[in-house]
């Protein structure tokens, strides 16, 4: 386990207790939400979020489309807040994800969705009275104060909440039972040895993060944190999409982070990673053996360990992981 006392390390290590508290406090609400969704019978899901919250929405897209069979699209908040356009969301299930619930464009987009007749659910860490008044269901993430600029436990709490809502909506008892084990699995992951070494990260100037399906869903968040915390220029691609042009970047001495999830995408992703290696790509694995762990929980375990790894790397590089240069905790955009 990390011995660092930075705020980022402390907060990331609080995730198991956050998820445990969230399940205790929210499970009854998840049941009510699931029943409403079933009655509502939405035709599609519309995700609203920025930054790390938007990355949680990518996870939601794969989760909802594979488990509930509903198409999921992502909001472009400026369509309403800047262009002033009203969208037809009458049969939409709208999920708003935010750490603070304060950004004007997120609030404006939610107002537009509610005015259009959508069923609106907000997953928010801080109590946000304005957003709370707008939505049908306000789901607190129970992550507690998160003072480090880089979000960690609030992101994982969002994924946990999304998994729970889907489990209750689908009436998936197997997934519900698996979620009860999640806090202990996260605790065990914290105790693992780092998957990425500080020395390896310190040598990087730029990298590409590759995943497929749920691996790609978290690759976006991995790339953001590499930029925020370690000042490494990082971009995320689906391993399939990387072969459609970006693979030409390999001649620039690029390092690739490989996120492998043990699910239906595995044989395809492995084959694509092998092709990258054959073309001379330097690949650093970010996964390990996940025996008897439900694949839907694996992305959360990978992210739990990753947050601690990059905190250690940043400290070793002489960077302050709690206060990345030029960033602030709450970003309010129009």
BADO-373248 format. One line per 10 residues: number of its first residue (from 0); their letters; for each residue z, x, y of C-alpha. Coordinates in nm, 3 decimals, decimal comma, padded with zeros to 5 digits. Example, Ala and Ser with C-alpha at 12.3 -4.5 7.8 and 13.67 -1.06 7.14 Angstrom:
BEGIN
0) as) 00,780:01,230:-00,450 ~ 00,714:01,367:-00,106 $
% end
This chain:
BEGIN
0) xxxxxxxxxx) 00,000:00,000:00,000 ~ -00,063:00,111:00,357 ~ 00,240:00,279:00,515 ~ 00,097:00,233:00,863 ~ 00,297:00,034:01,116 ~ 00,010:-00,075:01,337 ~ -00,001:-00,442:01,425 ~ -00,329:-00,478:01,235 ~ -00,175:-00,341:00,914 ~ 00,132:-00,561:00,945 $
10) xxxxxxxxxx) -00,070:-00,875:01,013 ~ -00,321:-00,812:00,735 ~ -00,032:-00,763:00,490 ~ 00,116:-01,099:00,591 ~ -00,179:-01,287:00,441 ~ -00,017:-01,374:00,103 ~ 00,274:-01,546:00,277 ~ 00,037:-01,717:00,520 ~ -00,167:-01,865:00,235 ~ 00,149:-01,970:00,051 $
20) xxxxxxxxxx) 00,282:-02,146:00,363 ~ -00,054:-02,305:00,431 ~ -00,066:-02,459:00,085 ~ 00,287:-02,595:00,120 ~ 00,221:-02,745:00,464 ~ -00,141:-02,862:00,433 ~ -00,208:-02,987:00,080 ~ -00,122:-03,350:00,164 ~ -00,356:-03,333:00,463 ~ -00,632:-03,185:00,250 $
30) xxxxxxxxxx) -00,606:-03,488:00,021 ~ -00,640:-03,728:00,316 ~ -00,937:-03,534:00,454 ~ -01,105:-03,528:00,113 ~ -01,072:-03,905:00,080 ~ -01,223:-03,956:00,426 ~ -01,514:-03,724:00,349 ~ -01,583:-03,916:00,028 ~ -01,585:-04,248:00,217 ~ -01,791:-04,102:00,502 $
40) xxxxxxxxxx) -02,062:-03,963:00,270 ~ -02,202:-03,715:00,523 ~ -02,565:-03,615:00,499 ~ -02,504:-03,258:00,616 ~ -02,238:-03,023:00,751 ~ -02,249:-02,868:01,098 ~ -02,041:-02,552:01,154 ~ -01,910:-02,460:01,501 ~ -01,761:-02,114:01,565 ~ -01,804:-01,774:01,728 $
50) xxxxxxxxxx) -01,752:-01,419:01,599 ~ -01,517:-01,396:01,302 ~ -01,488:-01,777:01,298 ~ -01,866:-01,805:01,268 ~ -01,854:-01,556:00,980 ~ -01,605:-01,785:00,806 ~ -01,869:-02,053:00,854 ~ -02,117:-01,845:00,654 ~ -01,868:-01,846:00,367 ~ -01,838:-02,224:00,417 $
60) xxxxxxxxxx) -02,214:-02,261:00,391 ~ -02,233:-02,099:00,048 ~ -01,916:-02,277:-00,065 ~ -02,015:-02,628:00,044 ~ -02,376:-02,602:-00,063 ~ -02,295:-02,467:-00,411 ~ -01,989:-02,684:-00,477 ~ -02,061:-03,010:-00,293 ~ -02,441:-03,006:-00,270 ~ -02,444:-03,073:00,105 $
70) xxxxxxxxxx) -02,677:-02,875:00,334 ~ -02,493:-02,671:00,596 ~ -02,624:-02,551:00,932 ~ -02,467:-02,348:01,210 ~ -02,430:-02,458:01,570 ~ -02,585:-02,272:01,859 ~ -02,311:-02,363:02,108 ~ -02,524:-02,286:02,415 ~ -02,760:-02,572:02,320 ~ -02,497:-02,803:02,464 $
80) xxxxxxxxxx) -02,283:-02,585:02,692 ~ -02,578:-02,414:02,869 ~ -02,886:-02,629:02,798 ~ -02,691:-02,954:02,815 ~ -02,862:-03,107:02,512 ~ -02,714:-03,378:02,290 ~ -02,786:-03,352:01,917 ~ -02,811:-03,630:01,659 ~ -02,500:-03,567:01,448 ~ -02,425:-03,928:01,355 $
90) xxxxxxxxxx) -02,400:-03,860:00,981 ~ -02,268:-03,507:01,008 ~ -01,941:-03,360:00,888 ~ -01,855:-03,116:01,166 ~ -01,619:-02,827:01,094 ~ -01,489:-02,638:01,397 ~ -01,334:-02,296:01,330 ~ -01,142:-02,109:01,598 ~ -00,851:-01,870:01,631 ~ -00,744:-02,000:01,973 $
100) xxxxxxxxxx) -00,935:-02,325:02,022 ~ -00,979:-02,230:02,388 ~ -01,338:-02,116:02,427 ~ -01,524:-02,356:02,662 ~ -01,847:-02,352:02,460 ~ -01,663:-02,439:02,137 ~ -01,484:-02,725:02,310 ~ -01,808:-02,850:02,468 ~ -01,988:-02,841:02,135 ~ -01,704:-03,033:01,972 $
110) xxxxxxxxxx) -01,711:-03,293:02,249 ~ -02,084:-03,336:02,196 ~ -02,040:-03,373:01,819 ~ -01,767:-03,633:01,856 ~ -01,969:-03,828:02,114 ~ -02,256:-03,830:01,865 ~ -02,036:-04,004:01,607 ~ -01,969:-03,712:01,372 ~ -01,663:-03,677:01,152 ~ -01,491:-03,373:01,304 $
120) xxxxxxxxxx) -01,241:-03,136:01,143 ~ -01,092:-02,836:01,326 ~ -00,945:-02,533:01,150 ~ -00,744:-02,355:01,420 ~ -00,460:-02,105:01,422 ~ -00,312:-02,164:01,767 ~ -00,209:-02,514:01,871 ~ -00,489:-02,629:02,102 ~ -00,407:-02,966:02,261 ~ -00,754:-03,010:02,409 $
130) xxxxxxxxxx) -00,930:-02,950:02,079 ~ -00,668:-03,150:01,891 ~ -00,746:-03,458:02,102 ~ -01,118:-03,432:02,027 ~ -01,126:-03,411:01,647 ~ -01,045:-03,652:01,367 ~ -00,839:-03,393:01,179 ~ -00,670:-03,086:01,324 ~ -00,581:-02,844:01,043 ~ -00,341:-02,565:01,145 $
140) xxxxxxxxxx) -00,407:-02,237:00,966 ~ -00,039:-02,134:00,980 ~ -00,130:-01,767:01,025 ~ 00,130:-01,727:01,298 ~ 00,091:-01,491:01,595 ~ -00,201:-01,253:01,556 ~ -00,174:-00,991:01,829 ~ -00,414:-00,726:01,699 ~ -00,756:-00,780:01,854 ~ -00,928:-00,766:01,515 $
150) xxxxxxxxxx) -00,862:-01,092:01,327 ~ -00,746:-01,044:00,968 ~ -00,498:-01,294:00,832 ~ -00,648:-01,581:01,035 ~ -00,991:-01,517:00,880 ~ -00,849:-01,516:00,528 ~ -00,641:-01,825:00,608 ~ -00,963:-01,998:00,716 ~ -01,135:-01,916:00,388 ~ -00,830:-02,041:00,198 $
160) xxxxxxxxxx) -00,835:-02,369:00,393 ~ -01,207:-02,415:00,331 ~ -01,158:-02,357:-00,042 ~ -00,877:-02,611:-00,048 ~ -01,076:-02,880:00,136 ~ -01,366:-02,834:-00,104 ~ -01,137:-02,834:-00,410 ~ -00,978:-03,163:-00,304 ~ -01,311:-03,321:-00,205 ~ -01,470:-03,224:-00,536 $
170) xxxxxxxxxx) -01,152:-03,317:-00,726 ~ -01,176:-02,974:-00,887 ~ -00,841:-02,923:-01,060 ~ -00,946:-02,583:-01,192 ~ -01,005:-02,455:-00,839 ~ -00,683:-02,616:-00,714 ~ -00,488:-02,436:-00,986 ~ -00,663:-02,108:-00,908 ~ -00,566:-02,140:-00,542 ~ -00,197:-02,158:-00,636 $
180) xxxxxxxxxx) -00,239:-01,807:-00,778 ~ -00,412:-01,674:-00,467 ~ -00,099:-01,550:-00,282 ~ 00,004:-01,337:-00,580 ~ -00,351:-01,203:-00,622 ~ -00,356:-01,104:-00,256 ~ -00,020:-00,931:-00,296 ~ -00,151:-00,733:-00,593 ~ -00,461:-00,640:-00,392 ~ -00,248:-00,503:-00,109 $
190) xxxxxxxxxx) -00,079:-00,272:-00,362 ~ -00,413:-00,135:-00,485 ~ -00,544:00,206:-00,387 ~ -00,798:00,202:-00,101 ~ -01,158:00,126:-00,200 ~ -01,300:00,304:00,105 ~ -01,154:00,639:00,207 ~ -01,080:00,732:00,564 ~ -01,280:01,053:00,519 ~ -01,590:00,860:00,410 $
200) xxxxxxxxxx) -01,571:00,616:00,698 ~ -01,505:00,892:00,952 ~ -01,837:01,056:00,859 ~ -02,037:00,739:00,927 ~ -02,236:00,678:01,242 ~ -02,423:00,377:01,110 ~ -02,432:00,177:00,790 ~ -02,570:-00,136:00,630 ~ -02,350:-00,380:00,440 ~ -02,528:-00,543:00,146 $
210) xxxxxxxxxx) -02,421:-00,849:-00,050 ~ -02,579:-01,152:-00,212 ~ -02,455:-01,509:-00,187 ~ -02,079:-01,498:-00,128 ~ -02,107:-01,121:-00,101 ~ -02,340:-01,163:00,196 ~ -02,104:-01,427:00,338 ~ -01,830:-01,168:00,382 ~ -02,072:-00,882:00,462 ~ -02,109:-01,024:00,812 $
220) xxxxxxxxxx) -01,735:-00,992:00,870 ~ -01,726:-00,643:00,716 ~ -01,999:-00,525:00,954 ~ -01,822:-00,671:01,257 ~ -01,494:-00,500:01,171 ~ -01,666:-00,166:01,113 ~ -01,794:-00,193:01,469 ~ -01,474:-00,327:01,624 ~ -01,218:-00,107:01,453 ~ -01,401:00,214:01,355 $
230) xxxxxxxxxx) -01,686:00,224:01,610 ~ -01,944:00,248:01,333 ~ -02,279:00,081:01,399 ~ -02,298:-00,158:01,104 ~ -02,528:-00,447:01,018 ~ -02,514:-00,695:00,730 ~ -02,805:-00,805:00,515 ~ -02,855:-01,006:00,202 ~ -02,952:-00,745:-00,058 ~ -03,265:-00,951:-00,123 $
240) xxxxxxxxxx) -03,354:-00,968:00,246 ~ -03,298:-00,593:00,285 ~ -03,597:-00,528:00,063 ~ -03,820:-00,731:00,297 ~ -03,856:-00,465:00,564 ~ -03,516:-00,318:00,660 ~ -03,524:-00,091:00,354 ~ -03,749:00,137:00,559 ~ -03,430:00,241:00,742 ~ -03,334:00,450:00,439 $
250) xxxxxxxxxx) -03,532:00,742:00,580 ~ -03,278:00,762:00,866 ~ -02,988:00,887:00,654 ~ -02,832:00,545:00,621 ~ -02,519:00,469:00,418 ~ -02,496:00,133:00,242 ~ -02,176:-00,054:00,156 ~ -02,220:-00,254:-00,164 ~ -02,028:-00,583:-00,197 ~ -02,066:-00,714:-00,551 $
260) xxxxxxxxxx) -01,929:-01,056:-00,643 ~ -01,913:-01,150:-01,015 ~ -02,111:-01,475:-01,001 ~ -02,464:-01,606:-01,054 ~ -02,602:-01,355:-00,804 ~ -02,474:-01,049:-00,995 ~ -02,785:-00,949:-01,196 ~ -03,011:-00,987:-00,893 ~ -02,782:-00,800:-00,657 ~ -02,726:-00,517:-00,907 $
270) xxxxxxxxxx) -03,101:-00,478:-00,953 ~ -03,153:-00,461:-00,577 ~ -02,878:-00,202:-00,535 ~ -03,036:00,007:-00,810 ~ -03,369:-00,004:-00,629 ~ -03,200:00,113:-00,311 ~ -03,042:00,403:-00,501 ~ -03,377:00,496:-00,656 ~ -03,524:00,516:-00,308 ~ -03,256:00,764:-00,205 $
280) xxxxxxxxxx) -03,000:00,535:-00,049 ~ -02,639:00,653:-00,036 ~ -02,431:00,362:-00,169 ~ -02,054:00,317:-00,136 ~ -01,909:00,042:-00,359 ~ -01,655:-00,199:-00,211 ~ -01,569:-00,391:-00,528 ~ -01,372:-00,336:-00,846 ~ -01,316:-00,511:-01,180 ~ -01,211:-00,874:-01,136 $
290) xxxxxxxxxx) -01,123:-00,972:-01,492 ~ -01,019:-01,336:-01,530 ~ -01,026:-01,398:-01,153 ~ -01,231:-01,702:-01,042 ~ -01,539:-01,574:-00,853 ~ -01,468:-01,799:-00,554 ~ -01,145:-01,609:-00,487 ~ -01,298:-01,261:-00,514 ~ -01,437:-01,249:-00,157 ~ -01,085:-01,299:-00,020 $
300) xxxxxxxxxx) -00,948:-01,015:-00,232 ~ -01,225:-00,779:-00,122 ~ -01,157:-00,861:00,242 ~ -00,781:-00,821:00,200 ~ -00,823:-00,464:00,075 ~ -01,102:-00,387:00,325 ~ -00,889:-00,477:00,628 ~ -00,621:-00,231:00,518 ~ -00,878:00,038:00,438 ~ -01,041:00,032:00,781 $
310) xxxxxxxxxx) -00,704:00,026:00,954 ~ -00,614:00,348:00,773 ~ -00,954:00,494:00,859 ~ -00,924:00,409:01,228 ~ -00,578:00,567:01,250 ~ -00,707:00,881:01,075 ~ -00,994:00,896:01,327 ~ -00,752:00,883:01,620 ~ -00,854:00,529:01,715 ~ -00,619:00,242:01,795 $
320) xxxxxxxxxx) -00,703:-00,039:01,548 ~ -00,485:-00,282:01,743 ~ -00,674:-00,247:02,070 ~ -01,041:-00,154:02,021 ~ -01,193:-00,027:02,343 ~ -01,357:-00,295:02,557 ~ -01,230:-00,591:02,354 ~ -00,965:-00,858:02,408 ~ -00,801:-01,104:02,171 ~ -00,927:-01,432:02,314 $
330) xxxx) -01,290:-01,437:02,428 ~ -01,386:-01,743:02,631 ~ -01,761:-01,795:02,664 ~ -01,960:-02,075:02,819 $
% end
